Amino acid sequence: MGGGPGKDGARRRSPGRTRAVGVGVGVLLILVSLISAALCYIAFSWWLPSDRDRYRDYVAAEPCPARATATDCLSTWHLTVVKREIKDAGRTTTYKATLKDGDAWQGVVDFGDPGPLLEHLKPGDKVTATAWRRDIVVLSKDGVRQNTSEAPRDEIQMNAAMGMLGAFFAAQAFAFGAVRLVSPRDHAPFAWDPYGRRLLFTSIAVCFGVGLPAVWIGIPWWTVPAVGLPAMACAAVLMYPRPARTAAGAGR
């Protein structure tokens, strides 16, 4: 009885400060939700269509005619390997080749992985480079081809997954922020631990768990939100904390 006041006592002595902190956190969460909503809009209105159209243009591109100056066709260049660099140190990976065209040009080409061609290249090797829109998109030697990091890919399912993650984060931040504004001192269960933390990690798992298989299987991008949105809605309902049963209620 003679001990100092606990945390609850301190909170009762400063309701104004507690309310101000709660309102501030609520406003911050709503601002974050607006930013996330804007990123979601950009992902679906610009990023995804841009990558889709770029890939379609690349697939439809034809070899350049002789002496052509256009960049939308596929041009072929015969280059020499100057240096190959492969580093795989945990999270830091480097896959690149330095190429040159006689004394006229020298540049570095990045790859997403070492095979099937890059790991076998040596300085002095002669390679054939395919360029599209001023970027080297394919490197080949003796019939072995490998796409560079600049090659357009049909992976817009992950664009949709990233946009969906922005939508999930915006919805969560807005809901938690609104509750903070309405009830700064008593906002349970809309708090980080455990409901907020579970929702955030579940939304990340849902986005990657749906987006990556969609890329591997090659199904249309719109299946990502079609599957992910209901899955996340069900998870939010199932994870919502239920009121604990009292001892009296449990004994009935």
Phi, psi and omega in degrees: 000332184273359182288168180291163180295142179278188182295322180296321178295320180295323180293322179294331182280345181226063180295328180296317180292320179297319179294319180297318178297316180297318179294318179298316178296320179297316179297318180298317180295322179292321176298318178297322179295323178294320178296316179296321178296321178295319178295322177298316179298317179297320181299316184273333184267335183233307187298308182296310178298325180296313179294323179295314181293322180296319179294319179297319178296322180293316180296324182278350183293145179243162178302143181291139173290167182301137177062027179280147178248358180289155181254351182277353176262170183266114179258152183245135181228142177256112188239170179240138179283126176266316183204145174242137182229119178231116178227128179227090182242076179069243182281344181260115179234144178223120176229106183208159177225135175265125185238158176216155177242083185061231176254007186273328187208145172213135181205172182247135179244129181263150178231160178272343180203170185279342186241165007268352187256314190305317184296343181258357181283148178226154176305133182098347179295143175265127182232160176251126181251135174255123183248144178216125182054047176068012176241141173281117185254338181218141174237137182218155178201124179054040177085353178265124183243150175212131177288145174271177178292342180274351182290128177298143182232148178272073183229037183288352174300325179286332172299316179295322179295319178293320176296321178293323177297320175299321179294316178299314182294322178296316180295317180294313181297321180293315181297314181293322179292319179297319178295321177298320180291318181289319183224081185297329186266338182223087184247011178296144002268015183277064179233167182298316184245119005257345192294313182297317180297316180296319180297316183297310182291328177291321179296320177296316180296320180295315183297312180285327180291336176263319185293313182296311176299328178296322177293315183295319182281329180088025179280161184302151185296329184291347175290339180295304176292331180297327178266320186291320183296309177298323180297317180290324178298316178296319180296320180296322179289316183292328182273353181299126183298130177267146177302136180291140179285135178286163180296323180293318180292327181290333183276351180280000000 
